[in-house]
Amino acid sequence: MNESSTPREAPRGKTIGEPLISARGVDKFFGDFQALKNIDLDIHRGEVVALIGASGSGKSTLCRCLNRLETITSGEITIDGERLPEEGRDLTRLRADVGMVFQSFNLFPHLKAIDNVTLGPRKVRGVPRAEADQQARELLERVGLSDKENSLPTALSGGQQQRVAIARALAMKPKAMLFDEPTSALDPEVINEVLDVMTELAEQGMTMLVVTHEMGFARHVCDRVVYMDEGEIVEQGEPEEFFTAPRSERAKAFLSKILAH
Amino acid sequence: METLHGIIQYLQESIALLGDNLPLLLQGIGYTVALTLLGYGFALILGTVLAVCRVSPIPPLRWASAVYVEIFRNIPLLSLLILIAFGLPDVGLLLPYFWCGVLGLTLSSGAFVCENVRSGINTVPVGHAEAARSIGLGFFGTLRFVVLPQAFRAMVQPLVNVFIGTVIGSALCSAIAVSEITWVTQTLNIQSGRAVVMFLVAGAVYLGMSLGGAALGGVIERAVAPGGTGRCAPAPRST
């Protein structure tokens, strides 16, 4: 992808203003096990960041901490300059500003596709049903599912469910989107339909953090790659540089394993 | 021949006895139905509130609810009813016996409803609750719009069991002189000495109510099943 096709506020290598999402000195323990070690991470407006690493490296945990689905043990996370609180209304409000897409889709199985998308706007933002429905139809069309608005999730394929899940997150008009391994549970032939939607989002300027094993996506769509191992951020940088000339031994070992075939 | 004649005579006398006491029997059935419906209805409300406390993020609420359940599902209903009927006046609270019965059934069945609702909530994958939170729903919104509608499906049959337990438990209210069907048939038995007929009548009432509750539960379960007749039914194919 060349620079001209990415009309973002923060093109590669540049950071403008305050970060939209910021983690400072974040530690996370599960019992005695330290899942995150002193994490510092800034994501700027319009930036698309790939978070990669082996299983158990803490990348999903970090992603889930950023909207407080996991509590952190110490450190600080801010969203658009506001400190993420422990609990309560302020947390609920901040969460609504950060969309989240899960590995296992997590669509609400008792609701039709369109109702999955409108639930947040109607119940959290108080948007009237007609208006929410209209917006949901536009979003479903954007993810290529305008003919599935009345389908229950069980009647949809994995790729279709994940696209509905993306539409559901977008319906809240989030400032940023977190993707927690969005294609890991998908059959190979439908991975691309989800990645295409995400690529389009990136091109439209959405701020995104993507935990992924899709190295092609990380390399060609993302502005920055963050590599984690054993709960630490080991290395980060521009994708081309990271994939062709990783600096750390751990990143080299990781890449040699996954790019071997 | 004589045996047959005896049976026919017994039946005739029994029917006459039932006919003579029909108003009393109907009143007994009325009290049984009222005890059951009120006790179960309040138990549904109480049990749901307790279950919400039990899954809430506030530890004291969770503890209080757990303690409640462990106490009230482990006290025999009969002991509970006697405690209420004869203990409350000691602390200056005079309730009519009928309402003592309703209170006892509510307190006891509420504990069972709580556990059923809680286990129903636990059948909903935690990821669905996380997805609900991630679109900005709070604790109650997540429960109301995402978790409970799904949990309800798994709760229907266990709640039918609690209903049947309430129907059968209402018989124990006869011990605190509520003139429900067991009390009525017991009284008529003492007067007439026709135990078999009387308890067959009582048994039929309980059987009818329990079967009716189970049938209604079946209808509700089918209605809320995915693709069922309820609001979860797939909409007509869009083209």
HADDOCK unambig.tbl for C-alpha pairs under 7 A between the chains (distance, minus, plus):
assign (segid A and resid 69 and name CA) (segid B and resid 130 and name CA) 6.85 0.50 0.50
assign (segid A and resid 92 and name CA) (segid B and resid 136 and name CA) 5.03 0.50 0.50
assign (segid A and resid 92 and name CA) (segid B and resid 137 and name CA) 6.60 0.50 0.50
assign (segid A and resid 92 and name CA) (segid B and resid 138 and name CA) 6.08 0.50 0.50
assign (segid A and resid 93 and name CA) (segid B and resid 136 and name CA) 6.09 0.50 0.50
assign (segid A and resid 95 and name CA) (segid B and resid 134 and name CA) 5.66 0.50 0.50
assign (segid A and resid 95 and name CA) (segid B and resid 135 and name CA) 6.71 0.50 0.50
assign (segid A and resid 95 and name CA) (segid B and resid 136 and name CA) 5.45 0.50 0.50
assign (segid A and resid 96 and name CA) (segid B and resid 134 and name CA) 6.25 0.50 0.50
assign (segid A and resid 96 and name CA) (segid B and resid 135 and name CA) 4.94 0.50 0.50
assign (segid A and resid 96 and name CA) (segid B and resid 136 and name CA) 4.14 0.50 0.50
assign (segid A and resid 99 and name CA) (segid B and resid 134 and name CA) 6.54 0.50 0.50
assign (segid A and resid 99 and name CA) (segid B and resid 135 and name CA) 6.72 0.50 0.50
assign (segid A and resid 100 and name CA) (segid B and resid 134 and name CA) 6.10 0.50 0.50
assign (segid A and resid 106 and name CA) (segid B and resid 127 and name CA) 5.74 0.50 0.50
assign (segid A and resid 106 and name CA) (segid B and resid 128 and name CA) 5.17 0.50 0.50
assign (segid A and resid 106 and name CA) (segid B and resid 131 and name CA) 6.19 0.50 0.50
assign (segid A and resid 107 and name CA) (segid B and resid 128 and name CA) 6.84 0.50 0.50
assign (segid A and resid 108 and name CA) (segid B and resid 128 and name CA) 6.39 0.50 0.50
assign (segid A and resid 108 and name CA) (segid B and resid 146 and name CA) 6.64 0.50 0.50
assign (segid A and resid 110 and name CA) (segid B and resid 150 and name CA) 6.53 0.50 0.50
assign (segid A and resid 110 and name CA) (segid B and resid 226 and name CA) 6.90 0.50 0.50
assign (segid A and resid 110 and name CA) (segid B and resid 232 and name CA) 6.04 0.50 0.50
assign (segid A and resid 111 and name CA) (segid B and resid 232 and name CA) 6.86 0.50 0.50
assign (segid A and resid 120 and name CA) (segid B and resid 135 and name CA) 5.61 0.50 0.50
assign (segid A and resid 120 and name CA) (segid B and resid 136 and name CA) 6.83 0.50 0.50
assign (segid A and resid 124 and name CA) (segid B and resid 136 and name CA) 6.28 0.50 0.50
assign (segid A and resid 124 and name CA) (segid B and resid 137 and name CA) 6.21 0.50 0.50
assign (segid A and resid 147 and name CA) (segid B and resid 238 and name CA) 6.57 0.50 0.50
assign (segid A and resid 147 and name CA) (segid B and resid 239 and name CA) 6.71 0.50 0.50
assign (segid A and resid 150 and name CA) (segid B and resid 235 and name CA) 5.89 0.50 0.50
assign (segid A and resid 151 and name CA) (segid B and resid 234 and name CA) 6.60 0.50 0.50
assign (segid A and resid 152 and name CA) (segid B and resid 234 and name CA) 6.63 0.50 0.50
assign (segid A and resid 169 and name CA) (segid B and resid 135 and name CA) 6.56 0.50 0.50
assign (segid A and resid 172 and name CA) (segid B and resid 135 and name CA) 6.82 0.50 0.50
